[in-house]
Amino acid sequence: MSHLGDGFEACPKIPNLSPTEQITPENAKKHKDENQDETTAHIYCVAPMEEARYAETIRQFEHDMVFYQSRIEELEKKVTEADEQILSQETQIFQFDLMVGRMGQILQEYQQNNQTNNFV
């Protein structure tokens, strides 16, 4: 397994830092200014196995996003259909109310005519 290395072979190294030199609070500012990009790249460099795992996680996330987006679209369609059905039912109820109201008027007219034409 030693031939595989530690997985950081492709990571940039800090070029101006000798193997024995350590970054201390006193020289940190100097190294930060000189090696900002290299240090940041080295810190955030990931091993190939980690990179593969991250890529798989991202792929799964993208797949889930597509699935959830299609599910959201299905639910939005069902909500739209339900809204249309409710509007249709409200229209039917309104028409029924008008019909009942008209029947009430006809009944009232009939009763008035029946009372005036009562020959008993």
Secondary structure, 3 states (H helix, E strand, C coil): CHHHCCCCCCCCCCCCCCCCCCCCCCCHHHHHHHHHHHHHHHHCCCCHHHHHHHHHHHHHHHHHHHHHHHHHHHHHHHHHHHHHHHHHHHHHHHHHHHHHHHHHHHHHHHHHHHHHCCCC
